[in-house]
Amino acid sequence: MSGASPWRSLAAPALPATQLLLTGAQALGPPPGAPEVQPLEVLPAYDEWHRHPELLQGCEPGAAPLNVAVLLSGGVDSSLALHLLKGAGHKVTAFYLQIWFQEDFRNFWDACPWEEDLQFCEAVCSRMGVELRMVPLTEQYWDRVVAHCIGEIRRGRTPNPDVLCNSRVKFGAFYEYLEAQHGGEYDRVASGHYARLERGGGGGGGGGGGPASGTQADQQQHSQQEQLHGGQQQAVQQAVQQQPGEEEARLALTPDAVKDQTYFLAHLTQAQLQRTLFPLGHLTKPQVRALAAAADLPNQARKDSQGICFLGKVKFSEFIKEHLGEWPGPIVEEESGEVLGYHRGFWFHTLGQRKGVPLSGGPWYVTRKDPRGNAVYVSRHYHEGSKQRNSFSCADFSWCSSARPQRGTAVPLYCKVRHGPHMYRCTLEMEAGGTVGHVSLDGNDQGLAAGQYAVFYQDGACLGSAVIAGCDG
C-alpha cells in the first residue's frame, strides 16, 4: 500500500472541553502526561510491518525473539496485538481463557457465549499459522473475582470485577498456569489492552516508551504538570518516594483518552508488569481498526465487547437476582424521610442512579443505601451545588509503581474514579500508618461510592490504586 495515509485523520477523537460527566466531573481533554498522537506519514503494507519501529514500539522489538504468550479474546484488539508481536520477530502462542458460567445461566442463551469468541480466535490463528490453546479458568475466576464481588454487593458496596479480573486472573491465575504447565518457557504475557509500558528510567528502553518518551516531550510534559499544579511539581517529586528495586516497568497513559485502560490495570503489581507486553499502547482505536483492515483480519469489523466480562449475554440484574435473590424494602426521600415506594432489593441500585428507580414525579437519583435497614434513599435535588461530593477516604492500596506518596504529606496528583477519559486533579494524604488515605478532588463527583477503585497518576504514569472506603461530608 502506498500514497497518502489515512493516519492523520485517525487520531483519537477530541474531547469537548466543556463536556460534563453525569456525575459532574469536567473533562480535561487528553489525560495529563499522555503522549501526543504521532501519525505515520504512510500506512505501511502488511508485509512491511516488521520494518516500521513506529508500529512495533510496544512489542520490545529490540529484545526479539522472545517467547510470548498472547491472551486472545476474539476481538480486534488482541488479534492485532498478536500480529504486531509476530511482526516484531517474537515466537508467539495464543491462549484463550474460558471463564464463562454457562452452567449457572444455561437458560438465558441458545449457545455458549464463548463459542463465537473462540471461532474468531481460531480464524485469526489459522490465518497467521499460530498455535491456539484454550485454558479453562472458570473456577479461579469464581473464587478470586465473582465471589468477592457478590460479597461486596451484598454489603452495599460497588466493586469493579474488571479490575480484579486483570490482576487476579489474566495476569494472576494465568501466570500460575504457565508456571505449572510450562515452567519458565514464556518470557512475556501480552494482551490487547490500551496501555503503555515504559521500561527503565521512564524512557523507551526495549521499545516500550511510546511517542512521549523523547526529551522534548518530557520537557513539555513536566511544563504542563507545573502549570496545572501551580508550580508545585518540585514539591511533588520530593513528597513521592522512590522504592529500591530492579528495572521498573512504568504503566503509562496512551494517546487515546477514551480507550485508555490503565484504570483497569492499576491493580497489577510491579512483578506482573515486568512480565507483560501491551503492543497497542501507542495506538488509537481508529488506528487499530485501520491496521486490522490492512491485515485483513477476520474480525476487523467486529464490535467491541461491552459490560462486565464474565456475564456475556446475561444482564447484571439477572446475575444479581440469581445469586442474591430479591429482598423488597422501602424507597425513602432523602430530605423528608417519607417512604415513596418499594424496591426489589437494595443491591439492584447504585449511587447516582437515575434510570430504573421505580417512582413517578422524577427525575429521582439514588443518594445512598442502607444495607442493614434494606432502604434506598433518593432525591430530586442530587446535583445541587450545595451538595459537595469531592472528598473520600480510601484503603487497600495497591502500588504498581515504586514511586508513592510519603506518609503525612498532602501530594498533588491526578485521580480517576472510573474508567474513561475524565480525570481529576487531587491531593492524596496518607495517614501515619500508611494503610488509609484521604483524597480531595478538584471537582464534584456525584457517583462516588464505597467499593469503587480510585487510581492515581503522576507525570502521565499510573502509581497505583486504592478502594474507596467512604465519602467525606
VOTIKOL-417014 format. One line per 5 residues: for each residue x, y, z of C-alpha. Coordinates in steps of 0.05 Angstrom, whole numbers, plus 5000, padded with zeros to 4 digits. Layout:
! VOTIKOL-417014
X/Y/Z | ...
//
This chain:
! VOTIKOL-417014
5000/5000/5000 | 5028/5068/4982 | 5007/5140/4976 | 4977/5187/5028 | 4956/5151/5091
4891/5159/5129 | 4931/5161/5194 | 4927/5236/5202 | 4852/5231/5206 | 4856/5172/5254
4877/5208/5317 | 4836/5196/5380 | 4772/5238/5378 | 4778/5305/5413 | 4741/5313/5478
4695/5373/5484 | 4727/5419/5535 | 4661/5433/5569 | 4634/5362/5568 | 4608/5341/5636
4602/5272/5665 | 4534/5253/5691 | 4566/5256/5759 | 4592/5326/5750 | 4666/5317/5732
4695/5361/5678 | 4733/5331/5621 | 4806/5354/5619 | 4816/5333/5547 | 4872/5282/5535
4897/5256/5603 | 4954/5299/5630 | 5020/5268/5612 | 4992/5225/5556 | 5033/5224/5493
5011/5264/5433 | 4987/5222/5374 | 5045/5212/5325 | 5012/5195/5258 | 5052/5157/5207
5062/5192/5141 | 5046/5127/5103 | 5006/5067/5126 | 5056/5011/5112 | 5038/4950/5072
5023/4889/5115 | 5085/4851/5093 | 5128/4912/5112 | 5104/4919/5184 | 5167/4888/5211
5208/4946/5181 | 5169/5000/5218 | 5191/5012/5290 | 5133/5062/5299 | 5084/5004/5295
5124/4957/5339 | 5146/5003/5395 | 5100/4968/5445 | 5129/4900/5426 | 5201/4905/5451
5228/4892/5381 | 5299/4902/5406 | 5292/4842/5451 | 5266/4794/5397 | 5259/4737/5395
5222/4730/5460 | 5174/4672/5474 | 5107/4708/5484 | 5041/4680/5509 | 4986/4723/5478
4918/4729/5511 | 4869/4725/5452 | 4796/4743/5464 | 4767/4740/5394 | 4764/4816/5389
4802/4860/5341 | 4849/4890/5394 | 4882/4825/5419 | 4883/4798/5347 | 4922/4859/5322
4969/4853/5383 | 4984/4782/5361 | 5000/4806/5290 | 5046/4861/5315 | 5084/4814/5361
5096/4765/5306 | 5118/4821/5260 | 5168/4843/5313 | 5201/4775/5308 | 5176/4742/5371
5155/4670/5379 | 5081/4674/5396 | 5030/4625/5423 | 4957/4646/5431 | 4916/4628/5493
4841/4635/5501 | 4817/4639/5573 | 4749/4607/5585 | 4714/4639/5644 | 4641/4636/5624
4590/4608/5672 | 4547/4570/5624 | 4521/4523/5678 | 4494/4580/5721 | 4455/4613/5663
4442/4557/5614 | 4370/4581/5606 | 4390/4651/5584 | 4423/4635/5518 | 4417/4587/5460
4492/4574/5453 | 4551/4582/5499 | 4573/4655/5495 | 4646/4638/5487 | 4637/4595/5425
4634/4655/5377 | 4696/4685/5410 | 4733/4620/5403 | 4714/4615/5329 | 4744/4683/5315
4807/4664/5354 | 4814/4601/5312 | 4804/4640/5247 | 4857/4692/5266 | 4907/4639/5288
4895/4596/5226 | 4909/4656/5182 | 4975/4670/5217 | 4997/4599/5229 | 4998/4609/5305
4982/4555/5355 | 4919/4567/5397 | 4907/4536/5465 | 4845/4542/5509 | 4855/4548/5584
4794/4536/5630 | 4797/4585/5688 | 4724/4587/5709 | 4738/4561/5779 | 4794/4610/5791
4752/4667/5765 | 4695/4649/5811 | 4738/4642/5872 | 4781/4704/5861 | 4734/4754/5828
4660/4736/5826 | 4652/4711/5897 | 4687/4774/5922 | 4642/4819/5881 | 4578/4785/5904
4600/4794/5976 | 4615/4868/5964 | 4548/4879/5931 | 4513/4845/5989 | 4548/4896/6035
4521/4953/5994 | 4587/4969/5960 | 4604/4979/5886 | 4660/4932/5865 | 4695/4931/5797
4704/4859/5773 | 4743/4880/5711 | 4799/4910/5754 | 4805/4845/5794 | 4799/4802/5731
4864/4832/5705 | 4905/4827/5768 | 4877/4761/5795 | 4862/4721/5732 | 4891/4746/5666
4958/4765/5697 | 4949/4723/5760 | 4918/4654/5753 | 4943/4651/5681 | 5014/4665/5703
5007/4608/5753 | 4981/4563/5698 | 5041/4579/5654 | 5089/4566/5710 | 5056/4500/5728
5048/4474/5657 | 5107/4506/5621 | 5157/4527/5674 | 5198/4587/5651 | 5184/4576/5578
5149/4643/5566 | 5185/4709/5574 | 5124/4754/5569 | 5048/4753/5571 | 5016/4801/5522
4946/4828/5514 | 4907/4878/5472 | 4898/4929/5528 | 4906/5002/5512 | 4964/5018/5559
5038/5034/5551 | 5097/5005/5588 | 5160/5046/5596 | 5218/5003/5616 | 5279/5031/5652
5283/5103/5675 | 5217/5124/5644 | 5247/5121/5574 | 5231/5076/5516 | 5281/5021/5532
5264/4958/5494 | 5214/4995/5451 | 5162/5007/5504 | 5169/5081/5514 | 5118/5107/5465
5113/5174/5430 | 5124/5217/5492 | 5190/5187/5513 | 5235/5237/5479 | 5269/5294/5514
5226/5348/5483 | 5162/5310/5500 | 5186/5300/5572 | 5200/5374/5579 | 5131/5392/5553
5100/5342/5600 | 5135/5370/5661 | 5118/5440/5639 | 5045/5420/5635 | 5047/5389/5704
5079/5451/5734 | 5025/5495/5703 | 4968/5451/5724 | 4993/5445/5796 | 5011/5518/5804
5086/5507/5805 | 5084/5451/5857 | 5118/5399/5814 | 5183/5403/5853 | 5146/5392/5918
5110/5332/5887 | 5176/5299/5868 | 5202/5309/5939 | 5139/5282/5970 | 5137/5218/5928
5187/5166/5950 | 5223/5121/5900 | 5229/5049/5925 | 5292/5009/5910 | 5287/4951/5862
5303/4925/5793 | 5289/4960/5728 | 5218/4987/5732 | 5162/4979/5682 | 5120/5043/5686
5046/5036/5669 | 5035/5098/5626 | 4976/5132/5594 | 4960/5124/5519 | 4945/5173/5464
4872/5151/5462 | 4840/5182/5524 | 4773/5147/5511 | 4802/5077/5503 | 4859/5083/5554
4854/5022/5600 | 4906/5038/5653 | 4848/5045/5703 | 4833/4971/5695 | 4907/4952/5701
4925/4994/5761 | 4917/4935/5809 | 4974/4897/5776 | 5038/4891/5815 | 5106/4913/5790
5126/4840/5784 | 5066/4827/5739 | 5081/4889/5696 | 5153/4868/5685 | 5129/4804/5650
5076/4839/5608 | 5072/4869/5539 | 5019/4918/5513 | 5031/4923/5437 | 4974/4972/5425
4993/5024/5478 | 5018/5076/5428 | 4958/5069/5381 | 4888/5098/5379 | 4826/5056/5366
4817/5085/5296 | 4889/5067/5280 | 4878/4996/5305 | 4816/4989/5261 | 4856/5014/5201
4913/4965/5214 | 4864/4908/5224 | 4834/4924/5156 | 4903/4928/5124 | 4919/4859/5153
4851/4833/5131 | 4836/4805/5200 | 4775/4760/5201 | 4746/4802/5259 | 4766/4871/5232
4694/4896/5234 | 4673/4861/5298 | 4642/4907/5350 | 4678/4918/5416 | 4651/4878/5475
4612/4916/5527 | 4596/4905/5600 | 4626/4860/5653 | 4670/4807/5622 | 4642/4746/5658
4569/4759/5645 | 4567/4754/5569 | 4494/4759/5548 | 4468/4758/5619 | 4443/4824/5647
4474/4848/5711 | 4406/4848/5746 | 4394/4776/5725 | 4461/4755/5753 | 4449/4790/5819
4379/4761/5825 | 4406/4691/5813 | 4457/4697/5870 | 4425/4745/5919 | 4350/4738/5904
4301/4794/5919 | 4290/4830/5985 | 4236/4883/5979 | 4247/4946/6021 | 4227/5020/6024
4249/5076/5978 | 4257/5137/6022 | 4261/5210/6003 | 4327/5237/6030 | 4302/5306/6051
4235/5287/6083 | 4245/5215/6105 | 4179/5198/6072 | 4170/5128/6043 | 4155/5138/5969
4153/5067/5944 | 4188/5000/5947 | 4248/4967/5913 | 4264/4893/5899 | 4330/4895/5936
4380/4950/5951 | 4433/4912/5912 | 4398/4927/5847 | 4413/5002/5856 | 4477/5044/5852
4494/5113/5878 | 4477/5168/5828 | 4429/5122/5791 | 4372/5155/5754 | 4344/5103/5706
4310/5044/5738 | 4284/5080/5800 | 4211/5056/5804 | 4180/5124/5822 | 4139/5177/5785
4148/5252/5790 | 4223/5250/5779 | 4277/5250/5759 | 4298/5214/5822 | 4370/5198/5839
4396/5146/5888 | 4434/5183/5942 | 4453/5126/5989 | 4436/5056/6010 | 4424/5026/6079
4443/4952/6076 | 4421/4937/6147 | 4354/4970/6140 | 4347/4949/6067 | 4328/5020/6048
4345/5060/5986 | 4347/5136/5993 | 4330/5181/5934 | 4327/5255/5919 | 4305/5302/5862
4360/5352/5883 | 4421/5308/5875 | 4461/5356/5833 | 4450/5420/5873 | 4514/5459/5883
4508/5456/5958 | 4515/5380/5958 | 4591/5372/5953 | 4619/5304/5938 | 4692/5319/5928
4729/5281/5981 | 4735/5209/6005 | 4777/5162/6047 | 4808/5101/6015 | 4845/5038/6037
4872/4972/6009 | 4926/5009/5970 | 4960/4971/5913 | 5021/5005/5883 | 5044/4985/5813
5100/5037/5815 | 5159/5045/5861 | 5140/5119/5868 | 5089/5130/5922 | 5067/5186/5969
5102/5196/6035 | 5060/5188/6098 | 5033/5252/6128 | 5045/5292/6064 | 4989/5320/6020
5012/5305/5950 | 4981/5336/5887 | 4966/5282/5837 | 4913/5262/5786 | 4858/5213/5800
4807/5171/5762 | 4747/5142/5799 | 4722/5103/5739 | 4745/5081/5670 | 4741/5136/5618
4775/5199/5593 | 4757/5241/5654 | 4809/5255/5708 | 4811/5299/5769 | 4867/5339/5798
4870/5316/5870 | 4911/5314/5934 | 4925/5249/5969 | 4946/5248/6042 | 4968/5183/6073
4957/5172/6148 | 5016/5155/6191 | 5002/5080/6188 | 5004/5080/6112 | 4941/5038/6103
4889/5094/6098 | 4890/5156/6054 | 4846/5217/6045 | 4832/5246/5976 | 4807/5315/5958
4784/5324/5887 | 4787/5388/5847 | 4716/5376/5825 | 4650/5346/5847 | 4633/5273/5832
4562/5252/5847 | 4577/5179/5835 | 4629/5166/5888 | 4613/5101/5923 | 4647/5054/5972
4680/4996/5937 | 4700/5033/5875 | 4772/5039/5855 | 4809/5105/5857 | 4870/5104/5811
4927/5155/5819 | 4972/5185/5765 | 5034/5228/5762 | 5073/5252/5701 | 5029/5211/5655
5042/5146/5692 | 4999/5105/5739 | 5024/5099/5811 | 4972/5050/5836 | 4902/5043/5863
4861/5042/5926 | 4790/5022/5945 | 4743/5079/5965 | 4722/5066/6037 | 4672/5123/6045
4656/5193/6023 | 4671/5252/6069 | 4616/5300/6087
//
